[in-house]
């Protein structure tokens, strides 16, 4: 064991937060003096591949290493963390910090690490006596290796830092910044120079002026730092004093009106010294901008008490209700969607088909999507009782979002967009063949287009996964059934009729060809106000919300099909490129005030997949002179393989020159739209991918999803969002389940699982974002 450690090359980053096969962590809620037996929680860092495995899964890792690498991974570094005792003065200091909501302690100040060396002999791990670095009697070379492991960067922290760095980038004003040349140190003021406010202070890095920041939720401010910039337009860079420490800094550029950062810290450090601030000694006394954003999102909370003020009934994790999902900062959008899928919101949806056992040939499961699904399913549905405090789905989030710019970031996201993205990833990576639980949400939509000039009709159909319904542009109470009926009434559109050979008015009317097992309904609560997307909170009456016996009937929206006795089909359009804008998204964008040609351009440019992406594209191109000019897609736009010819051969050659597989490199460049950095990362994270490009199904012959005959639907799941925008605020899930032999709504609020109260119904009516109706 010692010999293996002594010869090992220790990586700079080691994941020591949880087991690669489950959510076991090394943290114990006891002090060293209270420890009467070996720590209950510990992890074993493999000294061959430096992955962390709990005792229960050591045998699995040992066998996988034999199968995948042909090597014996038998030597381990076992570590456990126990709490350090606190004296009274330290407790008082900590309580004061808690009141300020400021955490300026490192993990080493909170926990003491016990470690030992161990050897696994196929059935059992033999450990030396646990010790700490202080009392270990080891050689200098072994002690050095131990310290390298203990001091290696946490993978979790590296990932969080990386996602934040994707968000905050240097701006031109930071890159050209020169520290002031002062004859002597100019001590920064401890209050706003204009109003005397002692908190929320921003230091101008150009002249040393201290002004208060903007007024925010729970944070007083009068914008005097901004007013200083408006009076001195060249003084654009300011830093927040309260959150400043050697580990964090909030920099803002008033010229760019955005957060920024210094790539090279030297000018920043020198500037602070000019104003009497030594970064090494600085401790934070206020929250950072990120912490404020997370807190604001979390403060958009849902009622957790009944009308008498009593806490709602908490449910213990079990196979019926699953377990809680801890918020990773801005991950409640992901948590709410996963709870609806795993715990009955989509009736019958399950990952049982994947099994509970991990593949025996995947040595690095953290980067394998199937392994992450098995890990998540085992925790949520097989053994949820092992996680009474919930789990942190960070490895799943990292794996599923790795090739997506937004879902790989730490920012809040749109839960409906994530649901669509997750279904798409599952379809392409996991359920390419055989039974697919996502098919429960799919159905076939028909579009009937009738020329008002010649009366001829055109029918087309496509697979759909949801109904995205435009909401009226007012704040009046609405009725879901009425909004659905309005959507199926159709609309008048401009259309070049292939028979009339001219631009005419046409009636476009959708209908249901088939009926899904679970109907996903997404009322569009987003509308542009001064070209900024704003969320509305119209009260929406829902069938089945308060009375489980009340059902949703959509049978009247079924298709009658082509009637040759009464209708005549239009001739085929020789100019037809095969591109048809997504009707759901098109109608939703039209309701926001966008023009048909601009909508078509946006949907074509963003893959014709969802409203959110197209809306963002439209906001970015609103000044384009040709935005609403007649749009004619390229002739090869319907070809899924068209991406092949669009890949820059030089970029492909660069990737293959790095030793990367050509087929995987090609697919990576297609999926990441030619971004080499993201493509290289994608290849490393998808070594087990087959490299096959996704093929577009024939548009006129979609797969036979859903049922031919209608049936009533009951409300089984709801994702609610409280906040001003889908990219901020807080998401929760409500799922109708059997509790104490009665159908009740269960509220999933991150790690908290409670029985909902009638008081929650008003919140659901105003904040419902996704409704799940399941076929009875």
Secondary structure in CASP SS format (residue, H / E / C, confidence):
PFRMAT SS
TARGET T0000
AUTHOR 0000-0000-0000
METHOD secondary structure of the structure
MODEL  1
X C 1.00
X H 1.00
X H 1.00
X H 1.00
X H 1.00
X H 1.00
X H 1.00
X C 1.00
X C 1.00
X C 1.00
X C 1.00
X C 1.00
X E 1.00
X E 1.00
X C 1.00
X C 1.00
X C 1.00
X C 1.00
X C 1.00
X C 1.00
X C 1.00
X C 1.00
X C 1.00
X C 1.00
X C 1.00
X C 1.00
X E 1.00
X E 1.00
X E 1.00
X E 1.00
X E 1.00
X C 1.00
X C 1.00
X C 1.00
X C 1.00
X C 1.00
X C 1.00
X C 1.00
X C 1.00
X C 1.00
X C 1.00
X C 1.00
X E 1.00
X E 1.00
X E 1.00
X E 1.00
X C 1.00
X C 1.00
X C 1.00
X C 1.00
X C 1.00
X E 1.00
X E 1.00
X C 1.00
X H 1.00
X H 1.00
X H 1.00
X H 1.00
X H 1.00
X H 1.00
X H 1.00
X H 1.00
X H 1.00
X H 1.00
X H 1.00
X H 1.00
X H 1.00
X H 1.00
X H 1.00
X C 1.00
X C 1.00
X C 1.00
X C 1.00
X C 1.00
X E 1.00
X E 1.00
X E 1.00
X E 1.00
X E 1.00
X E 1.00
X E 1.00
X E 1.00
X E 1.00
X C 1.00
X C 1.00
X C 1.00
X C 1.00
X H 1.00
X H 1.00
X H 1.00
X H 1.00
X H 1.00
X H 1.00
X H 1.00
X H 1.00
X H 1.00
X H 1.00
X H 1.00
X H 1.00
X H 1.00
X C 1.00
X C 1.00
X C 1.00
X C 1.00
X C 1.00
X C 1.00
X H 1.00
X H 1.00
X H 1.00
X H 1.00
X E 1.00
X E 1.00
X E 1.00
X E 1.00
X E 1.00
X E 1.00
X E 1.00
X E 1.00
X E 1.00
X E 1.00
X C 1.00
X C 1.00
X C 1.00
X C 1.00
X E 1.00
X E 1.00
X E 1.00
X C 1.00
X C 1.00
X C 1.00
X E 1.00
X C 1.00
X C 1.00
X C 1.00
X C 1.00
X C 1.00
X C 1.00
X C 1.00
X C 1.00
X H 1.00
X H 1.00
X H 1.00
X H 1.00
X H 1.00
X H 1.00
X H 1.00
X H 1.00
X H 1.00
X H 1.00
X H 1.00
X H 1.00
X C 1.00
X E 1.00
X E 1.00
X H 1.00
X H 1.00
X H 1.00
X H 1.00
X H 1.00
X H 1.00
X H 1.00
X H 1.00
X H 1.00
X H 1.00
X H 1.00
X H 1.00
X H 1.00
X C 1.00
X C 1.00
X C 1.00
X C 1.00
X H 1.00
X H 1.00
X H 1.00
X H 1.00
X C 1.00
X C 1.00
X C 1.00
X C 1.00
X C 1.00
X C 1.00
X C 1.00
X C 1.00
X C 1.00
X C 1.00
X C 1.00
X C 1.00
X C 1.00
X C 1.00
X C 1.00
X C 1.00
X C 1.00
X C 1.00
X C 1.00
X C 1.00
X C 1.00
X C 1.00
X C 1.00
X C 1.00
X C 1.00
X E 1.00
X E 1.00
X E 1.00
X E 1.00
X C 1.00
X C 1.00
X C 1.00
X C 1.00
X C 1.00
X E 1.00
X E 1.00
X E 1.00
X C 1.00
X C 1.00
X C 1.00
X E 1.00
X C 1.00
X C 1.00
X E 1.00
X C 1.00
X C 1.00
X C 1.00
X C 1.00
X H 1.00
X H 1.00
X H 1.00
X H 1.00
X H 1.00
X H 1.00
X H 1.00
X H 1.00
X C 1.00
X C 1.00
X C 1.00
X C 1.00
X C 1.00
X E 1.00
X E 1.00
X E 1.00
X E 1.00
X C 1.00
X C 1.00
X C 1.00
X C 1.00
X E 1.00
X C 1.00
X C 1.00
X E 1.00
X C 1.00
X C 1.00
X E 1.00
X E 1.00
X E 1.00
X C 1.00
X C 1.00
X C 1.00
X C 1.00
X E 1.00
X E 1.00
X E 1.00
X C 1.00
X C 1.00
X C 1.00
X C 1.00
X C 1.00
X H 1.00
X H 1.00
X H 1.00
X H 1.00
X H 1.00
X H 1.00
X H 1.00
X H 1.00
X H 1.00
X C 1.00
X C 1.00
X C 1.00
X C 1.00
X H 1.00
X H 1.00
X H 1.00
X C 1.00
X C 1.00
X C 1.00
X C 1.00
X C 1.00
X C 1.00
X C 1.00
X H 1.00
X H 1.00
X H 1.00
X H 1.00
X H 1.00
X H 1.00
X H 1.00
X H 1.00
X H 1.00
X H 1.00
X H 1.00
X C 1.00
X C 1.00
X C 1.00
X C 1.00
X C 1.00
X E 1.00
X C 1.00
X C 1.00
X C 1.00
X C 1.00
X C 1.00
X E 1.00
X C 1.00
X C 1.00
X E 1.00
X C 1.00
X C 1.00
X C 1.00
X E 1.00
X C 1.00
X C 1.00
X C 1.00
X E 1.00
X C 1.00
X C 1.00
X E 1.00
X C 1.00
X C 1.00
X C 1.00
X C 1.00
X C 1.00
X C 1.00
X H 1.00
X H 1.00
X H 1.00
X H 1.00
X H 1.00
X H 1.00
X H 1.00
X H 1.00
X H 1.00
X H 1.00
X H 1.00
X C 1.00
X C 1.00
X C 1.00
X C 1.00
X C 1.00
X C 1.00
X C 1.00
X C 1.00
X C 1.00
X H 1.00
X H 1.00
X H 1.00
X C 1.00
X C 1.00
X C 1.00
X C 1.00
X C 1.00
X C 1.00
X C 1.00
X C 1.00
X C 1.00
X C 1.00
X H 1.00
X H 1.00
X H 1.00
X C 1.00
X H 1.00
X H 1.00
X H 1.00
X H 1.00
X H 1.00
X H 1.00
X H 1.00
X H 1.00
X H 1.00
X H 1.00
X H 1.00
X H 1.00
X H 1.00
X H 1.00
X C 1.00
X H 1.00
X H 1.00
X H 1.00
X C 1.00
X C 1.00
X C 1.00
X C 1.00
X E 1.00
X C 1.00
X C 1.00
X H 1.00
X H 1.00
X H 1.00
X H 1.00
X H 1.00
X H 1.00
X H 1.00
X C 1.00
X C 1.00
X C 1.00
X C 1.00
X C 1.00
X C 1.00
X C 1.00
X C 1.00
X C 1.00
X C 1.00
X C 1.00
X C 1.00
X C 1.00
X C 1.00
X H 1.00
X H 1.00
X H 1.00
X H 1.00
X H 1.00
X H 1.00
X H 1.00
X H 1.00
X H 1.00
X H 1.00
X H 1.00
X H 1.00
X H 1.00
X H 1.00
X H 1.00
X C 1.00
X C 1.00
X C 1.00
X C 1.00
X C 1.00
X C 1.00
X C 1.00
X H 1.00
X H 1.00
X H 1.00
X H 1.00
X H 1.00
X C 1.00
X E 1.00
X E 1.00
X E 1.00
X E 1.00
X E 1.00
X E 1.00
X E 1.00
X E 1.00
X E 1.00
X C 1.00
X C 1.00
X C 1.00
X C 1.00
X C 1.00
X E 1.00
X E 1.00
X E 1.00
X E 1.00
X E 1.00
X E 1.00
X E 1.00
X E 1.00
X C 1.00
X C 1.00
X E 1.00
X E 1.00
X E 1.00
X E 1.00
X C 1.00
X C 1.00
X C 1.00
X C 1.00
X C 1.00
X C 1.00
X C 1.00
X E 1.00
X E 1.00
X H 1.00
X H 1.00
X H 1.00
X H 1.00
X H 1.00
X H 1.00
X H 1.00
X H 1.00
X H 1.00
X C 1.00
X C 1.00
X E 1.00
X E 1.00
X E 1.00
X E 1.00
X E 1.00
X E 1.00
X E 1.00
X C 1.00
X C 1.00
X C 1.00
X C 1.00
X E 1.00
X E 1.00
X E 1.00
X E 1.00
X E 1.00
X E 1.00
X E 1.00
X E 1.00
X E 1.00
X E 1.00
X E 1.00
X C 1.00
X C 1.00
X E 1.00
X C 1.00
X C 1.00
X E 1.00
X E 1.00
X E 1.00
X E 1.00
X E 1.00
X E 1.00
X E 1.00
X C 1.00
X E 1.00
X E 1.00
X E 1.00
X E 1.00
X C 1.00
X C 1.00
X E 1.00
X E 1.00
X E 1.00
X E 1.00
X C 1.00
X C 1.00
X C 1.00
X C 1.00
X E 1.00
X E 1.00
X C 1.00
X C 1.00
X C 1.00
X C 1.00
X C 1.00
X C 1.00
X C 1.00
X C 1.00
X C 1.00
X C 1.00
X E 1.00
X C 1.00
X C 1.00
X H 1.00
X H 1.00
X H 1.00
X E 1.00
X C 1.00
X C 1.00
X C 1.00
X C 1.00
X C 1.00
X C 1.00
X C 1.00
X C 1.00
X C 1.00
X C 1.00
X E 1.00
X C 1.00
X C 1.00
X C 1.00
X C 1.00
X C 1.00
X C 1.00
X C 1.00
X C 1.00
X C 1.00
X C 1.00
X C 1.00
X C 1.00
X C 1.00
X H 1.00
X H 1.00
X H 1.00
X H 1.00
X H 1.00
X H 1.00
X H 1.00
X H 1.00
X H 1.00
X C 1.00
X C 1.00
X C 1.00
X C 1.00
X H 1.00
X H 1.00
X H 1.00
X H 1.00
X H 1.00
X H 1.00
X H 1.00
X H 1.00
X H 1.00
X H 1.00
X C 1.00
X C 1.00
X C 1.00
X C 1.00
X C 1.00
X H 1.00
X H 1.00
X H 1.00
X H 1.00
X H 1.00
X H 1.00
X H 1.00
X H 1.00
X H 1.00
X H 1.00
X C 1.00
X C 1.00
X C 1.00
X C 1.00
X C 1.00
X C 1.00
X C 1.00
X C 1.00
X C 1.00
X C 1.00
X C 1.00
X C 1.00
X C 1.00
X C 1.00
X C 1.00
X C 1.00
X C 1.00
X C 1.00
X C 1.00
X C 1.00
X C 1.00
X H 1.00
X H 1.00
X H 1.00
X H 1.00
X H 1.00
X C 1.00
X C 1.00
X H 1.00
X H 1.00
X H 1.00
X H 1.00
X H 1.00
X H 1.00
X H 1.00
X H 1.00
X H 1.00
X C 1.00
X C 1.00
X C 1.00
X C 1.00
X H 1.00
X H 1.00
X H 1.00
X H 1.00
X H 1.00
X H 1.00
X H 1.00
X H 1.00
X H 1.00
X H 1.00
X C 1.00
X C 1.00
X C 1.00
X C 1.00
X H 1.00
X H 1.00
X H 1.00
X H 1.00
X H 1.00
X H 1.00
X H 1.00
X H 1.00
X H 1.00
X H 1.00
X C 1.00
X C 1.00
X C 1.00
X C 1.00
X C 1.00
X C 1.00
X C 1.00
X C 1.00
X C 1.00
X C 1.00
X C 1.00
X C 1.00
X C 1.00
X C 1.00
X C 1.00
X C 1.00
X C 1.00
X C 1.00
X C 1.00
X C 1.00
X C 1.00
X E 1.00
X C 1.00
X C 1.00
X C 1.00
X C 1.00
X C 1.00
X E 1.00
X E 1.00
X E 1.00
X E 1.00
X E 1.00
X E 1.00
X E 1.00
X E 1.00
X E 1.00
X E 1.00
X C 1.00
X C 1.00
X C 1.00
X C 1.00
X C 1.00
X C 1.00
X C 1.00
X E 1.00
X E 1.00
X E 1.00
X E 1.00
X E 1.00
X E 1.00
X E 1.00
X E 1.00
X E 1.00
X E 1.00
X C 1.00
X C 1.00
X E 1.00
X E 1.00
X E 1.00
X E 1.00
X E 1.00
X E 1.00
X E 1.00
X E 1.00
X C 1.00
X C 1.00
X E 1.00
X E 1.00
X E 1.00
X E 1.00
X C 1.00
X C 1.00
X C 1.00
X C 1.00
X H 1.00
X H 1.00
X H 1.00
X H 1.00
X H 1.00
X H 1.00
X H 1.00
X H 1.00
X E 1.00
X E 1.00
X E 1.00
X E 1.00
X E 1.00
X E 1.00
X E 1.00
X E 1.00
X C 1.00
END
